[in-house]
Amino acid sequence: MTYSAADTPVWLALFIAFFILVGAGLALIGAIGFAKLPTFYERIHAPTLSTSWGTGGIMTASILFFSVAGGRLIVHEVLIGVFITVTTPVTLMLLARAALYRDRFEKNPDVPLRSGQVEP
């Protein structure tokens, strides 16, 4: 039996549309934050949150649609969400530490201070 998007019940289509819009909106907020924030250290924060939460919304919509379309619970999208949720913060920390090391080595005056360090 083939299943098309037109066969989706209206109540389910509304839930799916809600989660897609929330996920896309969060991804858009992260992209705008990435483009508008002035420094690298401020810029790396916005996309990490939007990536995790935006992916969660789109992943939830995908699970709902394909579970109904397939007639059984489909959850492979959860693996995508887990990988993104685990790798995004780790990537953020590695990028931030590399930039911080580089900026301190080059004695950049705009670099954040070490914990407990006071300005000279």
N, C-alpha and C positions, 0 to 999 in steps of 0.2 A: 504494500500500500504506500503510495506516495503522499507526502504531506507538504503543503505549501504554507507560506506565511499568511495567505488569505484565509486559511482554515483555523487560525489561532483565535480562541475566544476573545471578545473585546476586553474583559476584565484582565486577562493575562497580557494582552497586548499593551494595556495601560501600565501594568507593572514593569514590563520589559522596556517600554519607552521611558519610564521614569528612571530606571537604573542606567540606561544608556545616556540619558541627558545629564544625570548627576555625574557619571564617570567622565563624560566628555567635558562637562563644565569644570570639574576639578583639574583635568588635564590642561584645559585652556588657562585656568588661573595660574597653574604652575608655569606654563609657557610665557604668560605675560610677566609674571614675577621674574623669570629668568631674563627676559629682555629688558625690563625696566630697572631692576636693582643695580646700583652703581659698581659695587666691588665684587670680586670673585668670591670672597668669604660670605657675602650676603646672598649672592646668586646661587650657591650650591644648595641652599636650604629649600627653596620653593619647589624645584622639580622633584625632590625626593618624596615630599609629602603627597604631591599630586600624582606622582607615578603610582605609589602604593594604593591610595584611596581611589584614584580614577580607574586603575586596573580592576580594583575590587567591584566597582559599580558595573563596568562593562562585562566582567567575568560573571557576575550574578545574573545579568540579563541573558548572557549566552547559556548559562546552566538552565535557566527557566525555559528558554525557547527550545533548546535541543532535547531537553528531558520530555517536554510535551510532544515535540515532533517525532522523537524516537520511541515514545511509549514506555520508556524506562528512565531511571535516574542516570544522568550523564554528569560525571564530575571530573573529567580530565582537566578542565579549566582550573580546578583547584591547584593542580601542580604548577601551572603558570603563575598563579597568585603567590604560591609559596616561594617559588624561585625569585620572583620580583621583590617580594617582601624581605627575603633574606639577603639578596645581592645588592639592592639599592643602598641601604645604610652602610654596608661594608665598602662599597665603591665610594660613597661620600666621604667616609673617614680616610680612605687611602688618598683620594684627591686632595682633601684638605690638609693632611699631614705633609704630603709632597710639596704643596704650594707654600705651606708655613715654613718648612725646612728651607726651600729655595729663597723665600723672602728674608728669612733671618740670616742666611748665609750671605745674601747680597746687601744686608743691612738696610732694608727698605724701611723708611720711617712710618709707613702706613700699616705695618704688620701688627696684628694683635699681640699684646704683651703676654708673657708667660704667667702662669698662675703664681700669685704672690709677688710679682715683679712690679715695681713702681717706676713711673716715668722719670728719666734723669733730669 
